[in-house]
Amino acid sequence: MTQHIHLDAPHSLHDLIRGAMSRSPFLDGRQLKIDVQPEAVVISGVVGTYYQKQMAQELIRPLLGNMALQNQVEVIRRAVSV
């Protein structure tokens, strides 16, 4: 089933994406930047795993309709001390 979302303005899409990301356990506490442009949404920032990068992308994709998504999130793994 296709999901249809009606938005009144670009900032509404930003709010919708931000809300979805804040509820995701996969992005717990991650500060990702969301830039809503006329033809695309760009996400950027830093996460600790490639899985988190992919989850951010897949969380946003259903909200975009025909808009493109550019995933510029960087993965920086932290050193594990033993």
Backbone as a ProteinNet text record, in pm:
[ID]
protein_1_A
[PRIMARY]
MTQHIHLDAPHSLHDLIRGAMSRSPFLDGRQLKIDVQPEAVVISGVVGTYYQKQMAQELIRPLLGNMALQNQVEVIRRAVSV
[TERTIARY]
82.8	0	87.8	60.3	136.6	88.8	184.9	153.5	153.1	46.6	37.8	40	130.6	142.8	128.1	39.3	21	94.8	181.3	256.7	227.6	217.6	187.1	310.1	426.3	546.9	669.7	786.9	908.6	944.7	919.5	954.2	868.9	751.5	668.6	734.8	796.3	868.2	986.7	1056.2	1169	1121.6	1010.1	955.9	914.1	854.7	811.8	932.6	1038	1160	1225.9	1238	1300.6	1223.9	1092.1	1011.4	1034.4	1038.8	1062.3	1200.4	1299.5	1435	1446.1	1375.4	1384.1	1319.4	1227.4	1160.6	1233	1334.6	1403.6	1505.7	1496.2	1596.7	1733.2	1736.6	1861.8	1946.4	1883.9	1955	1957.4	1948.5	1940.2	2046.2	2001.7	2091	2177.3	2158.7	2241.4	2192.6	2286.8	2253.5	2281.3	2180	2193.7	2127	2188.1	2133.9	2043	1929.9	1834.6	1820.5	1848.9	1837.7	1734.4	1617.5	1511.1	1528.9	1560.7	1578.4	1458.9	1443.9	1326.4	1310.2	1420.1	1410.5	1465.9	1525.3	1590.4	1598.3	1617	1646.2	1787.9	1870.1	2007.8	2020.6	2071.8	2100.2	2251.5	2301.2	2444.8	2467.1	2589.2	2626.1	2716.4	2727.9	2818.9	2745.4	2766.3	2715.5	2830.6	2809.3	2915.7	2922.6	2814.3	2813.4	2746.9	2781.4	2716.3	2568.4	2536	2396.8	2314.6	2367	2296.4	2280.3	2381.8	2372.9	2260.1	2253.2	2148.8	2011.4	2002.4	1873.5	1821.2	1908.5	1866.6	1805.6	1870.1	1822	1688	1676.1	1553.7	1437.8	1467.6	1364.6	1301.4	1383.7	1339.1	1272.5	1323	1277.9	1125.5	1049	903.6	832.1	897.7	835.3	853.3	936.5	978.7	894	811.1	735.8	831.2	826.1	911	1042.1	1066.2	1190.3	1309	1424.5	1548.1	1602.2	1684.1	1748.5	1898.6	1972.3	2118.1	2167.5	2231.4	2281.6	2429.9	2461	2599.2	2648.3	2580.7	2617.8	2752.7	2841.1	2972.3	2970.7	3046.4	3061.2	3200.4	3204.3	3330.7	3321.4	3396.7	3395.2	3485.6	3434.8	3514.3	3598.6	3716.3	3803.4	3741.8	3750.1	3696.9	3812.2	3801.9	3907.2	3873.6	3975.6	3957.7	4028.3
-116.9	0	123.9	218.7	341.7	442.2	504.4	604.5	742.1	819.7	954.8	1052.7	1149.8	1250.8	1387.1	1469.4	1604.6	1702	1782.2	1880.6	2019.8	2115.6	2252.2	2333.3	2298.1	2376.1	2289	2329.3	2251	2230.8	2330.9	2312.7	2203.4	2178.8	2070.1	1934.8	1919.5	1796.9	1781.9	1889.8	1888.1	1839.7	1893.8	1854.9	1708.3	1662.3	1522.9	1429	1463.4	1382.1	1384.5	1502.1	1515.9	1431.7	1435.3	1356.8	1207.9	1161.1	1018.4	976.4	1061.2	1029.1	1027.9	1116.1	1122.1	1000.5	935.7	817.1	686.3	693.8	572.5	525.2	399.4	347.2	327.5	324.3	304.2	430.6	545.2	672.8	742	664.7	714.4	820.9	943.8	1052.7	1108	1062.4	1110	1246.6	1335.5	1469.2	1474.6	1446.6	1452.1	1578.1	1639	1760	1721.4	1789.6	1766	1895.7	1889.7	2007.3	1977	2041.7	2021.3	2123.5	2073.8	2157.8	2135.4	2218.1	2203.6	2065.2	2000.4	1872	1754.6	1781.1	1672.9	1706	1601.6	1615.3	1561.5	1639.3	1600.3	1575.2	1457.3	1430.1	1422.7	1479.6	1478	1470.6	1443.9	1429.8	1309.2	1262.8	1152.2	1045.7	921.1	806	709.6	609.7	516.2	391.1	361.1	238.6	263.8	177.2	185.3	147.3	64.3	27.8	151	235.7	358	452.1	459.9	543	493	363.9	304.2	321.2	304.7	319	462.4	560.4	699.9	720.1	665.7	677.6	608.5	487	411.1	463.3	528.8	590.2	709.9	783.4	905	875.3	777.6	750.5	744.9	677.5	670.5	805.6	902.9	1032.7	1128.8	1093.4	1188.1	1192.6	1093.4	1093.2	1083.6	1181.7	1181.3	1255.4	1309.2	1383.6	1288.4	1337.7	1259.9	1269.1	1171.7	1170.3	1160.6	1251.3	1247.3	1217.6	1102.5	1059.9	1094.3	1203.6	1246.9	1219.3	1127.6	1091.9	1020.1	1059.4	997.1	893.8	785.3	683.3	697.4	724.9	733.6	639.5	534.3	433.6	481.2	467.6	504.6	386.5	416.9	311.7	251.4	119.7	48.8	20.2	65.4	37	-89.9	-170.8	-296.6	-295.7
0	0	0	-87.5	-98.7	4.8	69.8	170.3	104.5	124.3	70.5	186	176.7	280.4	215.8	268.4	217.3	308.4	249.9	326.6	273.5	363.3	324.2	287.2	338.9	313.3	336.4	278.5	297.5	444.5	530	670.9	735.3	681.2	732.7	705.9	590.2	558.5	653.2	677.8	771.7	908.7	956	1086	1087.7	979.2	968	973.9	900.8	899.8	1037.5	1096	1227.7	1331.7	1325.9	1418.4	1401.8	1277	1250.5	1300.5	1279.3	1322.7	1475	1541	1687.6	1752.9	1683.4	1737.9	1704.1	1620.7	1577.4	1680.9	1723.9	1816.7	1749.7	1617.1	1543.5	1539.5	1559.4	1551.7	1686.4	1791	1927.5	1956.1	1973.6	2010.6	1898.4	1777.2	1665.6	1620.3	1597.8	1548.9	1398.5	1320	1174.8	1123.6	1024.8	964.6	848.9	839.3	731.6	653	524.3	438.4	330	340.3	241.9	130.6	11.9	-106.2	-198.6	-302	-389.7	-454	-491.4	-561	-482.1	-365.6	-291.6	-143	-64.7	77.3	97	166.4	193.6	343.3	378.7	519.3	535.4	643.8	670.2	820.2	857.1	996.7	1013.1	1136.1	1166.5	1247.9	1209.4	1284.6	1307.7	1392.6	1427.8	1342.9	1266.7	1185.9	1050.2	955.2	824.5	835.7	931.7	954.8	991.7	1079.3	1117.4	998.3	914.2	794.2	705	684.3	600.7	663.9	794.3	862.4	852.4	861.9	846.3	708.5	607.9	469.8	451.1	499.3	478.9	563	672.9	755.6	683.8	611.9	543.6	409.8	337.5	200.1	183.1	268.3	247.2	261.4	322.6	344.8	227.6	130.2	27.2	-98.4	-122.1	-247.4	-365.5	-456.5	-576.1	-558.2	-441.1	-417.5	-408.1	-449.7	-439.1	-296.9	-260.4	-130.1	-150	-88.9	-92.5	48.4	63.8	193.6	203.1	273.7	292.2	434.4	502.7	639.2	636.8	728.5	739.8	850.9	829.9	933.2	993	1122.1	1193.2	1312.8	1303.9	1412	1525.3	1645.2	1762.5	1806.5	1857.6	1907.9	2034	2043.2	2158.1	2253.8	2375.9	2473.3	2549.9	2574.1	2646	2777.3
[MASK]
++++++++++++++++++++++++++++++++++++++++++++++++++++++++++++++++++++++++++++++++++

